Amino acid sequence: MRVVTGNKIEEINKQKFQEMTGGYSRVEIDLGTGDGRFVYKNALLRKDTLFIGVDPAEKQLEIYSKKAAKEKVQNLIYVVSSFEMLPSELRETADKIYVSFPWGTLLENIVKPTKGGLDKLLELLKEKGELEIILGYAQELEPSETKRLNLPPIHLGLINDIIVPAFEDRSFHAKEFYEMSKEQLGGVETTWAKKLRFGRDRKIYKLVFSK
């Protein structure tokens, strides 16, 4: 498993990873973490929890990894990986998974759910783990990507009729799903959420599932 520390890459095995996770009461994973702001901010507040940010863009991960290294934040790991090739070391490690404003294949597997894609999420969770998803793409604002992935317009009907039933068929239980306001975005510590809060209006939905 490839881990970014500062501006360096380290290869760690399962034993080393287990040593890194030891001593924490919880492990929480942010898939598609981008620059890693979300896990960095949360790691500063909750020292009893190990936060893991996962993203394929190594240079993006360096942004907050450098900050974490400088400030000696110990409860934080940045993993270089795509959704398609998640490291086996992460299986059954997460008490909670965050997927905030996903893009690319990760977004496609949530909006157009498949057994294989949902199983990749499911296998990361511990028993009784939780999955939190925030969706906020817009066809009129991101036309090239929504066209490339052939994404349907996002609305409560899509969530209620397609997404939730597919997740429940794969052993996820829907705890809640609702449309978020711009004010509610203030509590989401991602760089993209901060931009959306002051950007053009779009539909944003939060879904929470338990295993």
Secondary structure, 3 states (H helix, E strand, C coil): CEEEECCEEEECCHHHHHHHHCCCCEEEEEECCCCCHHHHHHHHHCCCEEEEEEECCHHHHHHHHHHHHHCCCCCEEEEECCCCCCCHHHCCCEEEEEEECCCHHHHHHHHCCCHHHHHHHHCCEEEEEEEEEEECCCCCCCHHHHHHCCCCCCCHHHHHHHHHHHHHHCCCEEEEEEECCCCHHHHCCCHHHHHHHCCCCCCCEEEEEEC
